[in-house]
Amino acid sequence: MNAVSVDTITVRAGKRKILDSLSCAVREHDFLVVIGPNGAGKTTLLKTLCGLTPLAGGGVTILGLPLSSYSRHRLAAAVALVPQQISLEFSFSVEQTVLMGRFPHLGLLEREKQRDYDAARRAMRFTEVDHLAGRRLDQLSGGERQRVMIARAICQQPRIMLLDEPTAALDPAHQVLIMQLMQRLRKEEGVTVVMVSHDLNLGAMFGSRILLLRDGRVVNSGSPAEIMTAENLRQAYGCPMHVDLHPLTGTPRVSILPFDSTRPAGREDAGAEQPSPLS
């Protein structure tokens, strides 16, 4: 069964189409990485999947039911969003922040019970931030804050996790840690993961499926090997790229090439694939 089905959706900002008759599907337990240049509609797609952006056309189905049939509480129990920007306006502790993920499971004015604290502790252990429970968010590093926000989303106990560039501005070690955390969440908890990323190599290494967008439309979708080709990426990003296979992981490895000033950008042979070092 598909966890998410998107059927020819259109999203507008005034007269401009941000998503233009876009269709895609995410199978249950997939790790879908959404890539594409700035302005491709990646973040808008995530917001649409959790009901934050109104549709001008088309429809979205979540776990077999129309998105429009979900109440806010019911949708939050099924879908969790980890945004790119984390507000530090209020100095909540790590434990308080993670406990906020329990709101879909609480009634109006209902206080947290022991089961809610247990869920928060489990989420903090899973993301390895339990030792930070009493610290304030503004006292943490960027990588620690990102894991806390993921812990909050896990505390919602969703079946679908949406993440908007969770590795942005993190050092390489924390980038890999976040990606491995998503793999564990998918394999051990059965959560479907949809993540927006600008890091093509991380997406190719960890994603089970890739969705490539440009100008609010799907350029292509499929496995990393199918999508991470020089021609597909040149078509989407408009710059020459070289793609080979990583010698250790065997996954596609993308290198951006400089534009040749003697030839127009986008020439077909500028981004042509070269033979794999493993072939």
C-alpha positions as a Markdown table, in Angstrom:
| # | Residue | x | y | z |
|---|---|---|---|---|
| 1 | Met | 0.0 | 0.0 | 0.0 |
| 2 | Asn | 1.1 | 3.6 | -0.6 |
| 3 | Ala | 1.7 | 5.6 | 2.5 |
| 4 | Val | 1.2 | 8.8 | 0.4 |
| 5 | Ser | -0.4 | 9.3 | -3.0 |
| 6 | Val | -0.3 | 12.7 | -4.7 |
| 7 | Asp | -2.6 | 13.1 | -7.7 |
| 8 | Thr | -2.0 | 16.0 | -10.1 |
| 9 | Ile | -1.9 | 18.6 | -7.3 |
| 10 | Thr | -1.5 | 22.3 | -8.1 |
| 11 | Val | -0.4 | 24.9 | -5.5 |
| 12 | Arg | -0.5 | 28.6 | -6.3 |
| 13 | Ala | 1.1 | 31.7 | -4.7 |
| 14 | Gly | -1.0 | 34.4 | -6.4 |
| 15 | Lys | -0.9 | 33.7 | -10.1 |
| 16 | Arg | 2.3 | 31.7 | -9.9 |
| 17 | Lys | 2.2 | 27.9 | -9.8 |
| 18 | Ile | 4.5 | 26.5 | -7.1 |
| 19 | Leu | 3.4 | 22.9 | -7.8 |
| 20 | Asp | 2.1 | 22.3 | -11.3 |
| 21 | Ser | -0.1 | 19.2 | -11.7 |
| 22 | Leu | 2.4 | 17.1 | -9.7 |
| 23 | Ser | 1.9 | 13.4 | -9.1 |
| 24 | Cys | 3.9 | 11.0 | -7.1 |
| 25 | Ala | 3.5 | 8.1 | -4.7 |
| 26 | Val | 5.4 | 7.0 | -1.6 |
| 27 | Arg | 5.2 | 3.3 | -0.6 |
| 28 | Glu | 5.0 | 2.3 | 3.0 |
| 29 | His | 8.4 | 2.0 | 4.7 |
| 30 | Asp | 10.2 | 3.8 | 1.8 |
| 31 | Phe | 12.9 | 6.4 | 2.5 |
| 32 | Leu | 12.1 | 8.9 | -0.3 |
| 33 | Val | 14.6 | 11.8 | -0.8 |
| 34 | Val | 13.2 | 14.8 | -2.7 |
| 35 | Ile | 15.8 | 16.7 | -4.6 |
| 36 | Gly | 15.8 | 19.6 | -7.1 |
| 37 | Pro | 17.1 | 23.2 | -7.4 |
| 38 | Asn | 15.9 | 26.1 | -5.4 |
| 39 | Gly | 12.3 | 27.0 | -6.2 |
| 40 | Ala | 11.5 | 23.5 | -7.4 |
| 41 | Gly | 8.7 | 23.2 | -4.9 |
| 42 | Lys | 10.3 | 20.7 | -2.5 |
| 43 | Thr | 9.3 | 22.4 | 0.8 |
| 44 | Thr | 5.9 | 23.2 | -0.5 |
| 45 | Leu | 5.3 | 19.6 | -1.3 |
| 46 | Leu | 6.1 | 18.6 | 2.3 |
| 47 | Lys | 3.8 | 21.3 | 3.7 |
| 48 | Thr | 1.1 | 20.1 | 1.4 |
| 49 | Leu | 1.4 | 16.5 | 2.6 |
| 50 | Cys | 0.8 | 17.6 | 6.2 |
| 51 | Gly | -2.1 | 20.0 | 5.3 |
| 52 | Leu | -0.3 | 23.3 | 5.8 |
| 53 | Thr | -0.7 | 24.4 | 2.2 |
| 54 | Pro | -4.1 | 24.6 | 0.5 |
| 55 | Leu | -4.5 | 23.0 | -2.9 |
| 56 | Ala | -5.7 | 24.8 | -6.0 |
| 57 | Gly | -6.3 | 21.4 | -7.7 |
| 58 | Gly | -5.8 | 17.7 | -7.4 |
| 59 | Gly | -5.8 | 15.6 | -4.3 |
| 60 | Val | -3.6 | 13.9 | -1.6 |
| 61 | Thr | -4.2 | 10.6 | 0.0 |
| 62 | Ile | -2.6 | 9.7 | 3.3 |
| 63 | Leu | -2.6 | 6.0 | 4.3 |
| 64 | Gly | -5.6 | 5.3 | 2.1 |
| 65 | Leu | -7.7 | 8.2 | 3.1 |
| 66 | Pro | -8.2 | 11.7 | 1.5 |
| 67 | Leu | -6.1 | 14.3 | 3.3 |
| 68 | Ser | -9.3 | 16.5 | 3.5 |
| 69 | Ser | -10.9 | 13.8 | 5.7 |
| 70 | Tyr | -8.4 | 14.2 | 8.5 |
| 71 | Ser | -8.8 | 16.4 | 11.6 |
| 72 | Arg | -5.7 | 18.2 | 12.7 |
| 73 | His | -5.3 | 15.8 | 15.7 |
| 74 | Arg | -5.8 | 12.7 | 13.6 |
| 75 | Leu | -3.4 | 14.0 | 10.9 |
| 76 | Ala | -0.7 | 14.8 | 13.5 |
| 77 | Ala | -1.0 | 11.3 | 14.9 |
| 78 | Ala | -0.2 | 10.0 | 11.4 |
| 79 | Val | 2.2 | 12.5 | 10.0 |
| 80 | Ala | 5.1 | 14.4 | 11.7 |
| 81 | Leu | 7.0 | 17.3 | 10.2 |
| 82 | Val | 10.5 | 18.3 | 11.1 |
| 83 | Pro | 10.9 | 21.8 | 9.7 |
| 84 | Gln | 14.2 | 23.3 | 8.5 |
| 85 | Gln | 14.0 | 26.3 | 10.8 |
| 86 | Ile | 13.9 | 25.7 | 14.6 |
| 87 | Ser | 12.6 | 28.5 | 16.7 |
| 88 | Leu | 14.6 | 29.4 | 19.8 |
| 89 | Glu | 12.3 | 32.2 | 20.9 |
| 90 | Phe | 11.3 | 30.3 | 24.1 |
| 91 | Ser | 13.9 | 28.5 | 26.2 |
| 92 | Phe | 12.2 | 25.1 | 26.6 |
| 93 | Ser | 14.2 | 22.2 | 27.9 |
| 94 | Val | 14.9 | 19.2 | 25.7 |
| 95 | Glu | 12.4 | 17.1 | 27.6 |
| 96 | Gln | 9.7 | 19.8 | 27.4 |
| 97 | Thr | 10.3 | 20.1 | 23.7 |
| 98 | Val | 10.1 | 16.3 | 23.1 |
| 99 | Leu | 6.9 | 16.1 | 25.2 |
| 100 | Met | 5.2 | 18.6 | 22.8 |
| 101 | Gly | 5.1 | 15.7 | 20.4 |
| 102 | Arg | 2.4 | 14.1 | 22.5 |
| 103 | Phe | -0.3 | 16.7 | 21.7 |
| 104 | Pro | -2.1 | 14.5 | 19.2 |
| 105 | His | -2.6 | 11.9 | 21.9 |
| 106 | Leu | -4.0 | 14.3 | 24.6 |
| 107 | Gly | -7.5 | 15.6 | 25.0 |
| 108 | Leu | -8.3 | 19.3 | 25.4 |
| 109 | Leu | -6.5 | 20.6 | 28.6 |
| 110 | Glu | -5.4 | 17.1 | 29.4 |
| 111 | Arg | -2.0 | 16.8 | 31.2 |
| 112 | Glu | 0.7 | 14.4 | 30.2 |
| 113 | Lys | 0.5 | 11.0 | 31.9 |
| 114 | Gln | 3.2 | 8.4 | 32.7 |
| 115 | Arg | 2.8 | 6.9 | 29.2 |
| 116 | Asp | 3.6 | 10.2 | 27.6 |
| 117 | Tyr | 6.7 | 10.7 | 29.7 |
| 118 | Asp | 7.7 | 7.1 | 28.8 |
| 119 | Ala | 7.2 | 7.8 | 25.1 |
| 120 | Ala | 9.4 | 11.0 | 25.4 |
| 121 | Arg | 12.2 | 9.1 | 27.1 |
| 122 | Arg | 12.1 | 6.4 | 24.5 |
| 123 | Ala | 12.3 | 8.9 | 21.7 |
| 124 | Met | 15.2 | 10.7 | 23.4 |
| 125 | Arg | 17.0 | 7.4 | 23.9 |
| 126 | Phe | 16.4 | 6.5 | 20.2 |
| 127 | Thr | 18.0 | 9.8 | 19.1 |
| 128 | Glu | 20.7 | 9.7 | 21.8 |
| 129 | Val | 19.7 | 13.0 | 23.4 |
| 130 | Asp | 18.4 | 11.6 | 26.7 |
| 131 | His | 21.5 | 12.9 | 28.5 |
| 132 | Leu | 20.5 | 16.4 | 27.4 |
| 133 | Ala | 16.9 | 16.2 | 28.9 |
| 134 | Gly | 17.3 | 19.1 | 31.3 |
| 135 | Arg | 19.3 | 21.4 | 28.9 |
| 136 | Arg | 17.6 | 24.3 | 27.1 |
| 137 | Leu | 17.5 | 24.2 | 23.3 |
| 138 | Asp | 19.6 | 27.4 | 23.0 |
| 139 | Gln | 22.4 | 25.6 | 24.9 |
| 140 | Leu | 22.7 | 22.9 | 22.3 |
| 141 | Ser | 24.7 | 22.5 | 19.1 |
| 142 | Gly | 23.0 | 22.5 | 15.7 |
| 143 | Gly | 23.3 | 18.7 | 15.4 |
| 144 | Glu | 21.9 | 18.2 | 19.0 |
| 145 | Arg | 18.9 | 20.5 | 18.3 |
| 146 | Gln | 18.2 | 18.6 | 15.1 |
| 147 | Arg | 18.1 | 15.3 | 16.9 |
| 148 | Val | 15.8 | 16.8 | 19.6 |
| 149 | Met | 13.4 | 17.9 | 16.9 |
| 150 | Ile | 13.4 | 14.4 | 15.4 |
| 151 | Ala | 12.8 | 13.0 | 18.9 |
| 152 | Arg | 9.8 | 15.3 | 19.2 |
| 153 | Ala | 8.5 | 14.0 | 15.9 |
| 154 | Ile | 9.1 | 10.4 | 17.0 |
| 155 | Cys | 7.2 | 11.1 | 20.2 |
| 156 | Gln | 4.1 | 11.8 | 18.0 |
| 157 | Gln | 4.4 | 8.1 | 17.1 |
| 158 | Pro | 3.6 | 8.9 | 13.4 |
| 159 | Arg | 3.5 | 6.4 | 10.5 |
| 160 | Ile | 5.0 | 9.0 | 8.2 |
| 161 | Met | 7.9 | 11.4 | 8.9 |
| 162 | Leu | 8.5 | 14.5 | 6.8 |
| 163 | Leu | 11.9 | 16.3 | 7.1 |
| 164 | Asp | 12.9 | 19.5 | 5.4 |
| 165 | Glu | 16.7 | 19.6 | 4.9 |
| 166 | Pro | 17.5 | 18.1 | 8.3 |
| 167 | Thr | 21.3 | 18.0 | 7.5 |
| 168 | Ala | 21.6 | 21.6 | 6.3 |
| 169 | Ala | 24.5 | 23.5 | 8.0 |
| 170 | Leu | 25.6 | 20.3 | 9.9 |
| 171 | Asp | 29.2 | 19.0 | 9.7 |
| 172 | Pro | 29.7 | 15.7 | 7.8 |
| 173 | Ala | 29.7 | 13.5 | 10.9 |
| 174 | His | 26.3 | 14.9 | 12.1 |
| 175 | Gln | 24.9 | 14.7 | 8.5 |
| 176 | Val | 25.7 | 10.9 | 8.4 |
| 177 | Leu | 24.3 | 10.5 | 12.0 |
| 178 | Ile | 21.0 | 12.0 | 11.0 |
| 179 | Met | 20.7 | 9.9 | 7.8 |
| 180 | Gln | 21.5 | 6.7 | 9.7 |
| 181 | Leu | 18.9 | 7.7 | 12.3 |
| 182 | Met | 16.3 | 7.9 | 9.6 |
| 183 | Gln | 17.3 | 4.5 | 8.3 |
| 184 | Arg | 16.9 | 3.0 | 11.8 |
| 185 | Leu | 13.5 | 4.7 | 12.2 |
| 186 | Arg | 12.4 | 3.1 | 8.9 |
| 187 | Lys | 13.8 | -0.4 | 9.6 |
| 188 | Glu | 13.1 | -0.7 | 13.3 |
| 189 | Glu | 9.9 | 1.3 | 13.7 |
| 190 | Gly | 8.4 | 0.8 | 10.2 |
| 191 | Val | 8.1 | 4.6 | 9.6 |
| 192 | Thr | 7.9 | 5.9 | 6.1 |
| 193 | Val | 10.4 | 8.8 | 5.7 |
| 194 | Val | 10.1 | 11.6 | 3.1 |
| 195 | Met | 13.1 | 14.0 | 3.3 |
| 196 | Val | 14.0 | 17.1 | 1.3 |
| 197 | Ser | 17.7 | 17.4 | 0.7 |
| 198 | His | 20.2 | 19.5 | -1.3 |
| 199 | Asp | 22.9 | 17.0 | -0.7 |
| 200 | Leu | 22.8 | 14.7 | -3.7 |
| 201 | Asn | 25.4 | 12.3 | -2.5 |
| 202 | Leu | 23.7 | 11.7 | 0.9 |
| 203 | Gly | 20.4 | 11.2 | -0.9 |
| 204 | Ala | 21.9 | 8.6 | -3.2 |
| 205 | Met | 23.7 | 6.8 | -0.4 |
| 206 | Phe | 20.8 | 6.5 | 2.1 |
| 207 | Gly | 17.5 | 7.0 | 0.1 |
| 208 | Ser | 15.6 | 4.0 | -1.2 |
| 209 | Arg | 13.8 | 6.2 | -3.7 |
| 210 | Ile | 14.6 | 9.6 | -5.3 |
| 211 | Leu | 12.0 | 12.2 | -6.5 |
| 212 | Leu | 13.6 | 14.8 | -8.7 |
| 213 | Leu | 11.7 | 18.1 | -9.1 |
| 214 | Arg | 12.1 | 21.3 | -11.2 |
| 215 | Asp | 9.7 | 24.2 | -11.5 |
| 216 | Gly | 7.0 | 22.4 | -9.5 |
| 217 | Arg | 7.0 | 19.4 | -11.7 |
| 218 | Val | 8.5 | 15.9 | -11.5 |
| 219 | Val | 11.5 | 15.5 | -13.7 |
| 220 | Asn | 11.9 | 11.8 | -12.8 |
| 221 | Ser | 11.5 | 9.4 | -9.9 |
| 222 | Gly | 12.9 | 6.0 | -9.1 |
| 223 | Ser | 15.9 | 4.3 | -7.4 |
| 224 | Pro | 19.1 | 6.3 | -6.8 |
| 225 | Ala | 20.8 | 4.4 | -9.7 |
| 226 | Glu | 17.9 | 5.3 | -12.0 |
| 227 | Ile | 17.6 | 9.0 | -11.1 |
| 228 | Met | 21.2 | 10.0 | -10.3 |
| 229 | Thr | 22.4 | 10.2 | -13.9 |
| 230 | Ala | 24.3 | 13.2 | -15.4 |
| 231 | Glu | 21.6 | 13.8 | -17.9 |
| 232 | Asn | 18.7 | 13.8 | -15.4 |
| 233 | Leu | 20.7 | 16.1 | -13.0 |
| 234 | Arg | 21.8 | 18.5 | -15.8 |
| 235 | Gln | 18.1 | 18.7 | -17.0 |
| 236 | Ala | 17.0 | 19.6 | -13.5 |
| 237 | Tyr | 19.8 | 21.8 | -12.2 |
| 238 | Gly | 21.0 | 23.3 | -15.5 |
| 239 | Cys | 24.7 | 22.7 | -14.8 |
| 240 | Pro | 27.2 | 20.0 | -15.9 |
| 241 | Met | 27.7 | 17.1 | -13.5 |
| 242 | His | 29.7 | 14.0 | -13.5 |
| 243 | Val | 28.3 | 10.8 | -12.0 |
| 244 | Asp | 30.2 | 7.6 | -11.2 |
| 245 | Leu | 29.9 | 4.9 | -8.5 |
| 246 | His | 31.3 | 5.4 | -5.1 |
| 247 | Pro | 34.2 | 2.9 | -4.7 |
| 248 | Leu | 33.1 | 1.8 | -1.2 |
| 249 | Thr | 29.3 | 1.9 | -1.2 |
| 250 | Gly | 28.6 | 1.3 | -4.9 |
| 251 | Thr | 26.0 | 4.1 | -4.8 |
| 252 | Pro | 25.9 | 7.0 | -7.4 |
| 253 | Arg | 28.5 | 9.7 | -6.6 |
| 254 | Val | 27.8 | 13.2 | -8.0 |
| 255 | Ser | 30.5 | 15.8 | -8.8 |
| 256 | Ile | 29.6 | 19.3 | -10.0 |
| 257 | Leu | 31.7 | 20.5 | -12.9 |
| 258 | Pro | 32.6 | 24.1 | -13.8 |
| 259 | Phe | 30.8 | 25.7 | -16.7 |
| 260 | Asp | 33.1 | 25.8 | -19.8 |
| 261 | Ser | 33.2 | 29.5 | -20.8 |
| 262 | Thr | 33.9 | 28.6 | -24.4 |
| 263 | Arg | 30.6 | 26.6 | -24.7 |
| 264 | Pro | 27.1 | 27.5 | -23.8 |
| 265 | Ala | 25.8 | 26.1 | -20.5 |
| 266 | Gly | 23.7 | 23.0 | -20.8 |
| 267 | Arg | 25.4 | 21.5 | -23.8 |
| 268 | Glu | 24.6 | 17.8 | -24.0 |
| 269 | Asp | 28.2 | 16.6 | -23.6 |
| 270 | Ala | 29.0 | 18.9 | -20.7 |
| 271 | Gly | 27.4 | 16.6 | -18.2 |
| 272 | Ala | 27.9 | 13.3 | -19.9 |
| 273 | Glu | 28.5 | 10.3 | -17.7 |
| 274 | Gln | 32.0 | 8.8 | -17.6 |
| 275 | Pro | 32.8 | 5.1 | -17.2 |
| 276 | Ser | 32.5 | 3.9 | -13.6 |
| 277 | Pro | 35.8 | 3.2 | -11.9 |
| 278 | Leu | 34.3 | -0.2 | -10.9 |
| 279 | Ser | 33.4 | -1.2 | -14.4 |
